[in-house]
């Protein structure tokens, strides 16, 4: 049995704070950076819908714990990510609802976030498995998850509604406890090679 509580995490110049109304203006700016709500295979809110997006995320507790992603040096909100589909009885969480301002993509930010969230899940919470899911047409996301070292579990067909009203297939991945030490070493290697700007996101 795991217990997932709100927590603030910081690593490699990135801070994760429990998402709340105070992050709304920063999240609007992050969404505007690249007009991310126009992407078909993600669920980034339009700037005018950010307050509702945050409220929904908060209301989903305890099955979801959403974080604001901040630049630790400046306090700028640069995106969001979540633990979700939390199943305490079997020690499982998923990591998702993740997006970043376009200017922070293809940087150290996403790998740093994944390193923090995976370490907290396995080393602090005691999880036995961490899952990931993505749209079958979001090939960039699939490649990124696979670069982490996550294993593909399969595809759930006709699984979820996209924002344009079409129905997607969902590609499922996971990391189990025994795989975490090697994956942790892999992420640390990537971040050591390219600690701030040039490393490809995972």
C-alpha positions in Angstrom: 0.0 0.0 0.0 1.4 3.4 -1.0 0.3 6.9 0.2 0.6 9.7 -2.3 0.6 13.1 -0.7 1.2 16.6 -2.1 5.0 17.2 -2.1 7.4 19.7 -3.6 10.4 18.3 -5.4 13.5 20.1 -6.9 16.4 18.8 -9.0 18.7 20.1 -11.7 17.2 23.6 -11.8 13.6 22.4 -12.0 11.0 22.5 -9.3 7.7 20.6 -9.0 5.0 22.2 -6.8 1.4 20.9 -6.3 -0.6 22.6 -9.0 -3.1 25.2 -7.7 -4.9 28.4 -8.7 -1.8 30.5 -8.0 -0.1 28.9 -11.0 -2.8 29.9 -13.5 -1.2 33.0 -15.0 2.1 31.2 -15.5 0.5 28.2 -17.0 -1.4 30.5 -19.5 1.9 32.0 -20.6 3.4 28.5 -20.9 0.5 27.4 -23.1 0.8 30.5 -25.3 4.5 29.7 -25.9 4.0 27.7 -29.0 0.1 27.8 -29.0 0.2 24.3 -27.6 -3.6 23.9 -27.4 -3.6 23.6 -31.2 -1.8 20.3 -31.1 -4.3 17.5 -31.9 -2.6 14.7 -29.8 -2.2 16.6 -26.5 -4.7 18.0 -24.0 -3.1 21.5 -23.4 -5.9 24.0 -22.4 -6.6 27.2 -24.3 -5.4 30.1 -22.1 -8.9 31.1 -21.2 -9.6 27.6 -19.9 -6.5 27.2 -17.7 -8.4 28.0 -14.5 -10.9 25.2 -15.2 -8.0 22.9 -16.2 -6.4 23.5 -12.8 -9.7 23.1 -10.9 -10.4 19.7 -12.7 -6.9 18.5 -11.9 -7.3 19.4 -8.2 -10.7 17.8 -8.0 -9.3 14.5 -9.3 -7.4 13.9 -6.1 -6.7 11.3 -4.7 -6.5 9.5 -8.1 -4.3 12.3 -9.5 -1.7 14.6 -8.1 -0.9 17.4 -10.5 2.3 19.5 -10.4 3.3 22.9 -11.8 6.7 22.7 -13.4 8.8 25.8 -12.5 12.2 27.1 -13.4 13.8 26.9 -9.9 16.0 29.9 -10.5 13.3 32.3 -11.7 10.1 30.8 -10.4 8.6 30.9 -13.9 5.9 28.3 -14.6 7.0 26.3 -17.6 4.5 23.5 -17.8 2.8 20.8 -15.8 2.9 17.1 -15.1 1.0 14.6 -12.9 0.9 11.3 -11.1 -2.4 9.8 -12.1 -4.4 6.6 -12.1 -2.9 6.1 -8.6 -3.7 2.6 -7.3 -2.5 2.5 -3.7 -3.3 -1.1 -3.0 -0.9 -2.4 -5.7 1.7 0.3 -5.5 1.1 1.7 -9.0 1.0 5.2 -10.4 1.2 6.6 -13.9 3.0 9.8 -15.0 1.3 11.9 -17.6 -0.8 15.0 -18.3 2.7 16.4 -19.2 3.3 19.4 -21.3 5.9 22.2 -21.4 6.2 25.6 -23.0 7.7 25.2 -26.5 10.8 27.1 -25.6 11.5 24.5 -22.8 11.0 21.5 -25.0 14.1 19.5 -26.2 15.9 20.6 -23.1 16.9 19.2 -19.7 13.5 20.0 -18.2 11.5 16.8 -19.1 14.2 14.4 -18.2 14.8 16.2 -14.9 11.1 15.9 -14.2 11.0 12.2 -15.0 14.1 11.6 -12.9 12.4 13.3 -9.9 9.0 11.7 -10.3 10.4 8.2 -10.9 12.8 8.5 -7.9 10.0 9.7 -5.7 7.7 6.9 -6.9 10.2 4.1 -6.4 12.5 5.3 -3.7 10.1 7.3 -1.4 6.6 6.0 -2.1 7.7 2.4 -2.6 5.9 1.9 -5.9 6.2 -1.5 -7.7 5.3 -0.1 -11.1 5.1 3.3 -12.9 3.1 3.6 -16.1 2.9 5.9 -19.0 0.3 6.3 -21.8 0.1 8.3 -25.0 -1.9 8.8 -28.1 -1.2 6.3 -30.9 -0.4 9.1 -33.2 1.9 11.0 -30.8 5.0 9.3 -32.1 7.3 11.9 -30.5 5.9 11.0 -27.1 6.3 7.3 -27.8 9.9 7.7 -28.7 10.5 9.8 -25.6 8.9 7.2 -23.3 11.0 4.5 -25.0 14.2 6.5 -24.5 13.5 6.4 -20.7 13.7 2.6 -20.9 10.0 1.9 -20.3 8.6 -1.2 -21.8 5.6 -1.2 -24.1 2.7 -3.1 -22.6 0.4 -2.9 -25.6 -2.3 -0.8 -27.2 -5.8 -0.2 -25.9 -8.0 0.3 -29.0 -10.8 2.8 -29.2 -9.9 4.0 -25.7 -10.2 7.8 -25.2 -11.8 10.9 -26.8 -9.5 13.5 -28.4 -10.3 17.2 -28.1 -11.4 17.2 -31.8 -14.0 14.5 -31.1 -12.2 11.6 -32.7 -11.4 8.5 -30.6 -7.8 7.5 -30.1 -6.0 4.2 -29.4 -3.8 4.5 -26.3 -0.3 3.1 -26.2 0.7 1.8 -22.7 4.1 1.6 -21.2 5.5 0.7 -17.8 8.6 0.5 -15.6 8.7 -2.0 -12.8 10.7 -1.8 -9.6 13.5 -4.2 -10.7 14.2 -2.0 -13.8 14.5 1.2 -11.9 18.2 1.1 -10.9 19.3 0.7 -14.5 16.9 3.4 -15.7 18.0 5.7 -12.9 21.7 5.2 -14.0 20.7 5.9 -17.6 18.9 9.1 -16.8 21.8 10.3 -14.6 24.2 9.6 -17.5 22.1 11.6 -19.9 21.9 14.5 -17.5 25.6 14.4 -16.7 26.4 14.5 -20.5 24.0 17.4 -21.2 23.0 19.0 -17.8 21.1 22.0 -19.0 20.3 22.7 -22.6 21.2 20.3 -25.3 20.0 17.0 -24.1 16.9 15.5 -25.9 13.8 15.1 -23.7 12.8 11.7 -22.5 
